Amino acid sequence: MATSSSSFPQAGLALSGGPGFYEKLNTVWHERALQLFMLVVLGHWGEHLAQAIQIFALGWPRRRRTVFLASGIRG
């Protein structure tokens, strides 16, 4: 019986017998995954910055501020 050092179950992600999803994510896809995560974080920060400008620089009431990335959700 093979044991895995990962705490995540493999759940059949390695169908061809090659490296699984988590192994690829931590090796060949690592830099691209970090770039994608950085894009999401910077977009989130940009949205907070835009809302701060709307509230404090433009003087908009807090209920009038817009949400760019999730236009259907109001916080």
C-alpha positions in Angstrom: 0.0 0.0 0.0 1.5 3.3 -1.1 1.5 6.2 1.3 1.4 9.9 0.4 3.2 12.7 2.2 0.5 15.2 1.1 -2.5 15.9 3.4 -4.7 16.2 0.3 -6.2 13.0 -1.2 -5.2 12.5 -4.8 -8.8 11.7 -5.9 -7.8 10.3 -9.2 -6.2 13.5 -10.6 -3.3 11.6 -12.0 -5.0 9.5 -14.6 -2.0 8.8 -16.8 0.3 7.7 -14.0 2.3 10.9 -14.3 2.6 13.7 -11.8 -0.7 14.7 -10.1 -2.3 18.2 -10.0 -0.7 19.2 -6.7 2.8 18.1 -7.8 2.4 20.1 -11.1 1.1 23.1 -9.2 4.2 23.0 -7.0 6.7 22.5 -9.8 6.0 23.4 -13.4 2.9 25.5 -12.8 4.2 27.2 -9.7 5.3 30.6 -11.2 2.1 30.9 -13.3 -0.1 30.1 -10.2 1.7 32.7 -8.2 1.2 35.3 -11.0 -2.5 34.5 -11.1 -2.8 34.8 -7.3 -0.9 38.1 -7.4 -3.3 39.4 -10.1 -6.3 38.5 -7.9 -4.8 40.2 -4.8 -3.8 43.3 -6.7 -7.3 43.6 -8.3 -8.8 43.3 -4.8 -6.5 46.0 -3.5 -7.3 48.2 -6.5 -11.0 47.9 -5.8 -10.4 49.0 -2.2 -8.4 51.9 -3.4 -11.1 52.9 -5.9 -13.7 52.8 -3.1 -11.6 54.9 -0.8 -11.2 57.5 -3.5 -15.0 57.5 -4.1 -15.7 57.9 -0.4 -12.9 60.3 0.8 -11.8 62.2 -2.3 -15.0 62.5 -4.2 -17.2 62.7 -1.1 -19.7 60.1 -2.2 -21.9 58.6 0.5 -20.8 55.0 1.4 -24.0 53.5 -0.1 -23.2 55.1 -3.5 -19.8 53.7 -4.0 -19.4 51.2 -6.8 -17.9 47.7 -6.9 -15.9 47.1 -10.0 -15.0 43.4 -9.9 -18.3 42.1 -8.6 -20.8 44.7 -9.9 -23.9 42.7 -8.6 -22.6 42.6 -5.0 -22.8 45.6 -2.6 -20.8 45.6 0.6 
